Amino acid sequence: MNTVYKVLGLMSGTSLDGLDMAYCHLWEENGHWKFSIKHTKEVPYSDARREYLKNAIYLSEADHAQLHKDYGKWLGEQAKVFIEESGIEVDFIASHGHTSHHRPEDGITFQLGDGQLLANFSEKQVVCDFRTKDVDLGGQGAPLVPIGDRLLFHEYDFCLNLGGISNISFEKDGGRIAYDIGMANMPLNYITHKMGMDYDKNGALARSGKLDETLLKKLNNLDYYRLPYPKSTGYEWFTGKVVPLIVASESPEADLLHTFIHHNCEQIAAQVHKYANSSKSRLLITGGGALNLFFMDTLQEKLGSKVEVIIPNTTLVSYKEALVFALMGVLRLKGINNVLKSVTGARKDSCSGEVHFPENS
């Protein structure tokens, strides 16, 4: 009998929608990893928690340390409620946490959510902090999901995730290549939140807008797009380089949304075309952006007929990252490398993640 690992994966992304929890079964079969997502839950962030997490980068060292503890306790409480209300048997919890600082060029990355407090309040073993070791090895500490793309979704030519950031992964010359292309939902959410909307459902408002050619040109000229991989980006880049362009624009919100989707799709299509083979390629898309119909229509238009866009069921669209962190936790506990140097630029592959056991009260 194959061993089935029963893992609760926790993910909080740059789009700041809320906490994603995915209870997954993972096992090896005929040399390949298989999975089944059994139960899921999203816990939306309150406005106060969203603002606190969003502004964590600006906190003093003491306040940041307190948020790390508070958020770890909250994660543990949410996991315990989910486990009890679902009646599930969990071997351990794998938590990504929430990234507050990501400056790998300075050797800095930090994921909020104290692992020991998460273990204490959930009363479960925890694997967390998957990025720090890679940064210590000279890597970007990101993206991490490509190990899951390779092991769980090997039948696709490209795996694209559209969260706050757009990132892509694919096999090239026998190695896995992955990097952050640029933006996805981050600018869209920034604009809709200013309007008092949670999001632009199906991209309807964006579809009604017109292209701002001047803004599009400025966005396409951002230095980040000319950097070679491995590369990763985050909220600091968005606030420093992109927000000023939004603020300076006099275009109505619908035009801004329309323009950002065109910009995102042009940047994504450019990367897919660069590495696609001459025959038809299969592109798997997950993350919240996959649910934006205007985003998907525009992307297919930019990609053309030689790239088939595949959008899986909504559970996988929304919880793929939580699933992959569950897999990374399994690999960590088995002592198998779960972060790839070909992706991050580190000196070597690594088996990353800190392990915590609940302390007796």
N, C-alpha and C positions, 0 to 999 in steps of 0.2 A: 504493500500500500504506500502511495506517495504521501509524504507529510503535508498536511494542509495547515498553513499559517493563518491564524485569525487575527487580523490587525485592524486597528482603528487609525486611519490616517487623518491628520489635521492640517489644514492649509488656510492661510490668510494672505491674499495677494495684494498687489499694488493698486488694484481698483477699489480697495477698501469697502467692498460690498458687505462683507461679513465673514464669519468663520464657516468654512466648509468641512464637514465631517463625513468620511466614507468608511463604512465597515466592509472590509474586503477579505476574501479568502484567496490565498495565493499558493500555488503548488507547481512542482516541476513534472513535466510529462513529455516523454520522448525527446529529451534534450532541450525543451523549450519551457519557459515560464508561462503559466496560464493564470487567469484571474476570474473572479466573479465579484461584482459589487453588490452586496446583499442589502444594505440599508444606508441611506444617506440623510443628511439634515444640514440645512443652512441656518445659522443663527445670525440674523441681520444685526449690524452694529447700530447702537443708538447714536444719535447725532453727536452727543458728547464724547462717546468712545471713539467714533470716527475722527473727530477733530483732534482728540488727544493723540491717537496713533499717527495721524497725518502730520502733526506738528512735533512729533517726538524728536525729530532731528534738531529742533531748536532748544530742547530742554537742557537745563544744567545737568551736570554729571549726577548729582544726588537725586534730582527729580526723575532722570532717565532710569536710574537704578531702581527707584521705587515703582515706576511704571512696569519695568521688567518683572518685578515680583508680583505686582497686582494683576498683571495680564496672565502670568503663569498660573496664579491661583484661579482666575476666572476660567482659563482654559480647562483646568482640572475639574472645576465645578460643572462646566458645560459637558465635558466628556462623561462624567459620572451620571448626569441626568440622562444623556443619550443612551448609555449602556443599560441603565435601569429601565427606562421607558421602552426600549426595544427588546429587552430580555435576551441580550446577546452575550456570548462567551468570547472574551477578548484575551489573547495571549499577551499583547503589549500595545502601547500607543506610539505611533511615529508622528512627530510634530515638526512642521517647518517653522512655526512661529510667524512673527510679522517683522519684516525687514524695516529697521529704522535708519540704519546707516549702511551705505554700500559704496566704499571708495577703495576698491582693490589696489589701485595704483599707489595708495598710501598704506597698504597692508591692513585695511580696516573693513570689516563687515560685521553687522550685529543684527541678530534676530531676537526680538522681544518674546518673552514667554519662558520664565525661569523653569527649567526642566525638573528640578527637584520639587518645587512647589506643585508643578503639574502632576508629578507622580504621587505626591502626598495627598492632594485633594481628589484625584481620580482613583487612588488606591490601586494603581496599575504600574507596571514597569514602563519606562518611557525611553525612547531614543529620539534625540533632538540635536540641534546645532550641527547641521550637515555641511555648512559652508566654511567655517573658520579654518579647518585643517588645510583645505585646498588653498586658501589665501596665504596661509603660513608657508605653503610649498611654492609660492610665487604665482598661483593661479588667480583667475577672476572670481572663483567661488560661485560661478554661475555660467551658463544655465546648468541646473542639476537634472532636470526632467529627461534629457537625452538618454540616460542609462535605461530608463523605462521605455523610451521609444525603441531602443535597440532590442530589448529583451521581450517586450510585450506587443510591439506593433511593427515588427520587422517586415511585414508584407507590404508596407507603404514606402514609396520612394522618398517622400518628405513628410515630416510631422510639423505642423504649424500650430502654435498656441497663441490665442489672442485674448490675453488678459488686459491688465493696464498697459503692459508692454507686449510687443510682438516678438516671439522668438521661434526659431526654426532649427530642425536637426535633420541630418541625412548622412548616409554612408558615402565616403569618398576615399578612394585608394586604400580600402581595407580598414579605415578608421572612421569613427563617428565624429562628424563636424557639427557644431551647433554654436549659435550666437544670438544675441538680441539684435533683431533688425532695426527696431526703433519703437514707435508708438503704436498702440491699438486703442484701447478704451480710455486711457488716461486723459487725453484732451477732450474727448467726447463727454466724459463724466464731469470734468472741470466746468465745461460750458453749461451742461444741463443743470448741474447743482446750483450754478449762479442764477439760473432761471427758476429755481425752486422745484425742479423735476428730479426724480431719482435717476431716470435714464430716458433715452429717446426710443420708445417701443418700436421695434422692427425697423428703426432708422427712418421712420415716416417723416419727421421734421427735416432730417438731413436730405432726404430725397426731394423735398419741396424747395430746397435752397438752390443757389447758383454758385458757380465756381468763382472764387476770388483769385484771379491769376497772379496778382502781386504777392499775396500771402503764400500761395502755392510755391512760387519761385523761391521765396525766402526759406520756406520749410525744406524744400529739396536741396537747398544750398548749405544746410547745417553741416558743420565739420564732422559730426559723428558718423555720418553715412560714408565718409571717405576712409574711415579707419579700417584696417584689415582685421579679420578675426584672428584669434579669439577676442571677443569684446562683449561687454555687457553694460547696461545702463539702468537708470532708475529715477526715482522721484527728484533727486538733486538736479539731474540734467534737465528734466522737464521744467522745474521751477526756474532754473537759471537761464535756460536758452529758449524755451518755447513759450512759457507764460508771458514774457515781455512782448512777444509777437502778437499774442491774442489780445493783450491789453492795448497795444498800439493800433490794432485794427478797428476800423469804424464799420465793418460789415455787420449786418444783423446775424443773430445767433444761427438761424437756419443756414445761412451762407457759410458761416464758420464750420458748422458740423459737416456740411456737404464737402467743403474744401479739405478738411482733415481726413475724411474717408477716402477721397481721391488721392491725397498725399500718402496715406498709409498703404493703399493698394498699389500705387506706383512703386513704392519702396519694396514691398513684398514681392511683386511681380518681377522686379529687376533681379532680385536674388534667386528666385526660382528659375528664371530663364537662364541665368548665369551657370547654373549647375545641373539643369535638366538634361537628360539624354535626348537624342533625336526622335525617339519614339514617344508614345504617350506616357506621361508620368502620372502617378496617383498621389494626391496631396490630402492628407488627413488633417482636418481642422477641428480644434477644440478650444475651449475658453469662451467667455461671454460674447466675444465678437462674432462667434459662429451663429449666434441667435439674432444678429442684426441683419435683416434681409437686404437692406440697401448696401451694407458693407459686403455681403456675399455676392450680390449681383454685380457690384462694381469690380470686385476682385476677379470674378470669372471673366468679365469683359476684358480686364487688363491682362489676364493670363492667356487668353485665347484657347483654341480648341485642342492644343496638344497637352494641356494639363487638366486632369479630371479632379474637380473639387469634391471631396467626400466628407460629409458632415454626419457623424454617427448619432446614436440615440442621445436624447438630452441628458440622461444621467452621466454618460461618458463625457459629453461636451462640458458639463459643469464640474465634474469631480475627477477628471483625469489626473490633475496634479496631486490631489489628496491620495489617489491610488498609487501614484509613482512614489510618493514619500513612504507609503506603507511598504512597497517593495524595497526601497532603500533601507528601511529599518530591518527587514528580513536579511538583506545582504550584509548589513553591518553585524548583526548577531551571528551570522554564519561565517564572518571573517572574509567575505568576498568583496573585492573592490567595487565601490558604488559611485565613484566620481572619476571621470575620464580626463586625462591630461590633454587628449586631442581636442577636447571641448573647451577646457578652461585655460590651457596654456601653462599648467603647473609643471613642475619638474618630473613628476611621476603620478601614475594613477594612485588613488588612495581609498581606504576603507574608512569612511568618515561617519561621524555621529557620536555624541556623548550619551552614555547609558546611565539612567537613574532608577533606583528602586525606592518604593515608598518607605518612608521612615515610620516606625511604630510611634504612635502618639503617647 
